[in-house]
Amino acid sequence: MATAYIGHAGIAATPAQATARDSSSDEALIKQVTQRDQSAMRALFARHRVGVYRWLLRLVHDEGVAEDLLSEVFLDVWRHAASFEGRSSVSTWLLAIARNKALSARRRRTNAELDEDSASNVPDTADDPEIALQKKNRAELLRQSIARLSPEHREVIDLVYYHGKAVTEVAEIVGINEATVKTRMFYARKRLAELVVSA
């Protein structure tokens, strides 16, 4: 008997069923999910869970919360697949759902993180720039520099560079106009360059 896998959406699948729909487009999978096709849901989940989870983790900074939100995102997809109108890609739609869930979770959180103003007043006890460069490779330096950007700039950089989203898709996910996305990208890149050079 084939081993069954349980995904975050709570749907069991055999290995053959989990890969049966891999060649379908995301849009075709969504259409099949509207017909309550569990194998299509499993394929969609398998295809997007890592990217959506990483996006959630960057937004909420808590693995447990990100896992819970991932389940909520795909449960919403299962329940409301018919609301997908095809005006954007499925991955853009999923990231927008995830962002809304993450923002709601952050508002509900009682043990909220330091806000940006408070964080900027905390003294920097890190090594001086020369020692930091010796200890860290360039990728780590870049990751730390991105973490120091404002939340608005960080999410735009994340969507463009890590999720490969176009300006129009970022605008849809974040809920701002394209000109604002471009402005945030400009200032985010400028600030990132300053942070990397000064490290």
C-alpha positions in Angstrom: 0.0 0.0 0.0 1.3 3.5 -0.9 2.3 5.8 1.9 -0.1 8.7 2.4 1.2 12.3 2.9 -0.7 14.9 4.8 -0.1 18.5 3.6 -0.7 21.7 5.6 -4.1 21.9 4.0 -5.0 18.6 5.7 -5.5 16.6 2.5 -4.0 13.1 2.2 -2.2 12.1 -0.9 -0.2 9.1 -2.2 3.1 9.9 -4.0 1.5 9.1 -7.4 -1.4 11.4 -6.7 0.8 14.2 -5.4 2.8 14.3 -8.7 -0.1 13.5 -11.0 -1.0 17.1 -11.6 2.5 18.6 -11.6 2.3 19.4 -15.3 -0.9 21.4 -15.0 -0.8 25.1 -15.0 -1.6 26.9 -11.8 -4.8 28.4 -13.4 -5.9 24.9 -14.4 -5.3 23.6 -10.9 -7.3 26.5 -9.4 -10.2 25.7 -11.7 -10.0 22.0 -10.6 -9.9 23.1 -6.9 -13.2 24.9 -7.5 -14.6 21.5 -8.4 -13.3 20.1 -5.1 -10.5 18.2 -6.8 -8.2 17.2 -3.8 -5.3 16.1 -6.1 -5.3 19.5 -7.7 -5.2 21.1 -4.3 -2.3 18.9 -3.3 -0.4 19.8 -6.5 -1.0 23.5 -5.9 0.1 23.2 -2.3 3.3 21.3 -3.2 4.2 23.8 -5.9 3.7 27.0 -3.8 4.1 26.1 -0.1 7.8 26.8 0.3 7.6 30.2 -1.4 4.5 31.2 0.5 6.0 30.0 3.8 9.2 31.9 3.3 7.2 35.1 2.5 5.1 34.6 5.7 8.2 34.0 7.8 9.8 37.2 6.5 6.6 39.1 7.5 6.0 37.6 10.9 9.5 36.5 12.0 8.0 33.5 13.8 8.2 29.9 12.4 5.1 28.7 14.4 3.0 31.7 13.3 4.2 31.3 9.7 3.2 27.6 9.7 -0.2 28.4 11.1 -0.7 31.1 8.5 0.4 28.9 5.7 -2.4 26.5 6.6 -4.9 29.3 6.7 -3.8 30.6 3.3 -4.3 27.2 1.6 -7.5 26.6 3.6 -8.8 29.9 2.2 -7.7 28.8 -1.3 -9.7 25.5 -0.9 -12.8 27.3 0.4 -12.6 30.3 -2.0 -10.9 29.2 -5.2 -13.8 30.4 -7.2 -12.9 34.0 -6.1 -9.7 33.8 -8.2 -10.5 36.0 -11.2 -7.3 35.4 -13.2 -6.3 39.1 -13.3 -3.0 38.2 -11.9 -0.9 35.0 -11.6 -1.9 32.4 -9.0 1.4 33.0 -7.2 0.6 36.7 -6.9 -2.8 35.9 -5.6 -1.4 33.5 -3.0 1.2 36.0 -1.8 -1.5 38.7 -1.5 -3.6 36.4 0.6 -0.6 35.5 2.7 0.4 39.2 3.2 -3.2 40.0 4.4 -3.1 37.1 6.9 0.4 38.1 8.1 -0.7 41.7 8.7 -3.8 40.6 10.6 -1.6 38.3 12.7 0.8 41.1 13.5 -2.1 43.3 14.6 -3.5 40.6 16.9 -0.1 39.9 18.4 0.1 40.9 22.1 3.9 40.5 22.3 4.5 43.0 19.4 8.0 43.5 18.2 9.7 46.9 18.7 8.5 49.4 16.3 10.9 51.0 13.8 11.4 54.2 15.9 12.2 52.3 19.1 14.5 49.9 17.2 16.5 52.8 15.8 17.2 54.1 19.3 18.7 50.9 20.5 22.5 51.2 20.7 24.5 49.2 18.1 26.8 46.8 20.0 27.9 45.0 16.8 31.5 44.6 15.7 33.0 47.5 13.8 32.6 47.3 10.0 36.1 45.8 9.3 35.6 42.9 11.7 32.0 42.4 10.5 33.2 42.0 6.9 35.9 39.5 8.0 33.3 37.4 9.8 30.5 37.5 7.3 30.4 36.5 3.7 28.7 38.8 1.2 25.4 36.9 1.2 25.1 37.2 5.0 26.0 40.9 4.8 23.3 41.4 2.2 20.7 39.5 4.3 21.5 41.7 7.3 21.3 44.8 5.3 17.9 43.9 3.9 16.7 43.2 7.5 17.7 46.9 8.3 15.4 48.3 5.6 12.0 49.7 6.6 9.2 47.1 6.4 7.8 48.8 3.2 11.2 48.7 1.4 12.0 45.2 2.7 8.7 43.7 1.4 9.2 45.3 -2.1 12.8 44.0 -2.3 11.6 40.6 -1.2 8.9 40.3 -3.7 11.0 41.5 -6.7 14.3 39.7 -6.0 13.2 36.6 -4.0 9.8 36.0 -5.6 10.6 37.4 -9.0 7.5 39.5 -9.1 7.0 42.4 -11.6 6.1 45.9 -10.5 2.5 45.4 -11.5 2.3 42.2 -9.4 4.0 43.9 -6.4 1.5 46.7 -6.6 -1.4 44.2 -6.5 0.1 42.2 -3.6 0.9 45.2 -1.5 -2.1 47.2 -2.4 -0.3 50.3 -3.7 0.0 51.9 -7.2 2.9 51.0 -9.5 4.5 54.5 -9.2 4.8 53.9 -5.4 6.3 50.5 -6.0 8.9 52.1 -8.3 9.7 54.8 -5.7 10.1 52.3 -2.9 12.3 50.2 -5.1 14.5 53.2 -5.9 14.9 54.2 -2.3 15.3 50.6 -1.1 18.1 50.0 -3.6 19.8 53.2 -2.6 19.6 52.5 1.1 20.7 48.9 0.6 23.8 50.1 -1.3 24.6 52.5 1.5 24.2 49.7 4.1 26.4 47.3 2.2 29.1 49.8 1.5 29.2 51.1 5.1 29.3 47.5 6.6 
